[in-house]
Amino acid sequence: MNVNFQLEDNIALNFKSKYIDLHNSFDFVNFEYKVETQTLILRWVKSPGDWVKKDELEYLALIHKGVNYLSISARDPEMPNTEDNCLSEISYFPY
């Protein structure tokens, strides 16, 4: 598996020596899975919070190619809907 980033702290990416905090600085927007190409795209936008660095990326997309297994779990009904756009953790398993 080829990647151009490293995972850090289970909530962030390191891309070209830049720490990208997906939990605190970005809001999850959507995902798209293209069956015909086995491509998964995850999208985030910069959070409007005043704690986010002014020079942070405006948006981010992770594109995963050759995805042959995808599992989506139901959301936790005990969690408020306001948490739906907040990443709790991220990982991947190379095949």
N, C-alpha and C positions, 0 to 999 in steps of 0.2 A: 504494500500500500504506500503510495506516495502522498505526502502532505507537505504543505509549505508554511506550517505554523506548528507551535507546540502548545499543549494545554498547560495551564498553570492554576494552581489553587482550586481546581474543579469548577471554577466559575469564569475563567478568563483564558484568552489566547495571547500568545506572544508571536507577533508577526513582524518580521524585519526589525527586531529589537524594540517593538512597541507593545506595551502591556494594554490589552483591550479587555476591560472589565465588563463582561456581558451581564453580570448580575446587577451591578450598581449603576452603570452608565448607559445601558441600552434597554429598550423595550422590545420584546419579541412581537413581531407583526404577523407573520404567517409562515407556513411551510407549503411546499409543492412537491409532489412526487410524480414523475413522469414514467409511467409503466414501460412505454416503448423504448426508452433509453436507460432505464434503471437509474434515473438521476433524482436525487433528493436535494432540494434547495431550502435552506433555513434563512429567514430574513429578520433583521433587527433595525431599529432606527434609534438615533440618539435620544436619550431621555431629556425631557425639558427641565429636570431638576437643577437647582442652583449649585449642587455639589459636583456636577459634571464639568470637566475641563472644557474651556471655551474652544480649544483647538482639537477636540475629540472628533472622530469621524462622524459624518452626518448619518450614514447608514452602512450596513454590513450584510453580506450574504455569504453563507458557507455553502459550497456546491460539492456534493458527494456523488461521484460517478461509480457505476458498477454495483449499486446497492441491490443485493439479492435477498435481503431480509429486512423488513420494516415492521415494527410493532408499536402501536399507539395505545396507551392506557387511558382509561376514563379519568377525567379530572376528579379531584377529591372534593366532594360536595361540602365538606366541612370548611374548606378554604374559601375566603371571600373572592368574588370575581375580580377584584382589583389585583390579585396576585397572578392572574392568568398570563400576564405579559412579562413576568419576572422569572428569569432563569434560576432554578435552584441549584443545579449542577450540570456539568457537561462531561461526557467521556465518549470514547469510541473504542471499538474492538476490531483490530485488523483481522481480516479473514485469512 
